Amino acid sequence: MPQQINLLTPILLAPKRYFSALTLVQASGLLLLAGMAAALWLQHLDRRADAEHRDLLARYTTERQQLTVARAGLPVPLDGAAAQQQLLSLQNGNDERRALLRALGADAADGGARPGQRHSDLLALIARSLPEAAWLGELHYAPGRLELVGGTLNTAVLRPWLGQLAGHPLLAGQELSALRVERVGTPLGQESQPDSNPLLSSTSPVAQAGVPVWAFRVISAPGGVR
């Protein structure tokens, strides 16, 4: 049987080096490059987060300024008593308008009234029948009560005109009487004449021209009552 004899001592062979200097240098270089890349990436993330934070702070500052301006423009809060007073005033005004609408539309709510029975017919009659020598400054009407305030250049036209109005169905049982007729320019007339009507003023062109002007006030009353 053939045999082989190794005459070379194993310890004299060159040992195998798995971590040579070149390998270590290359590994160190790779680690250094990876570390630098990671540091740059983290630095980029930090800068982006810082920019987002600054944008968020700027947006919050803008919104806070807008809220401050909006708060400054808000009305001053009303006192509870003042608000209640305003509410009562508005409610009273609504009640008055509601009563007026009911008075004007009472007949319409019943399916329509006959001609001559509507409140608008009375107002139209006053407008049509008003004499040329007279004019109205105020007109107040409520069911059962009519008040007329105005002026005239001839008091003789008042009685026929009031008689014509008294014949309207809505004034049945009522009498229209001139409660006050006074000449403009007298001491009594100057005290009672309304400032809102320039034709009843003693300084009006009509009065200054020497034309006599009388102020009158007429109110309806139940028949037989003066």
TAWOPE-V933844 format. One record per run of one state. SS is the DSSP state (a for helix, b for strand, c for the rest). FROM is the first residue (numbers start at 0). TO is the last residue. If there is no record, write none. Layout:
{{SS:FROM:TO} {SS:FROM:TO}}
This chain:
{{c:0:8} {a:9:11} {c:12:19} {a:20:72} {c:73:78} {a:79:103} {c:104:104} {a:105:108} {c:109:117} {a:118:128} {c:129:132} {b:133:141} {c:142:143} {b:144:151} {c:152:154} {a:155:165} {c:166:167} {a:168:170} {c:171:172} {b:173:182} {c:183:185} {a:186:191} {c:192:196} {a:197:199} {c:200:203} {a:204:207} {c:208:212} {b:213:221} {c:222:225}}
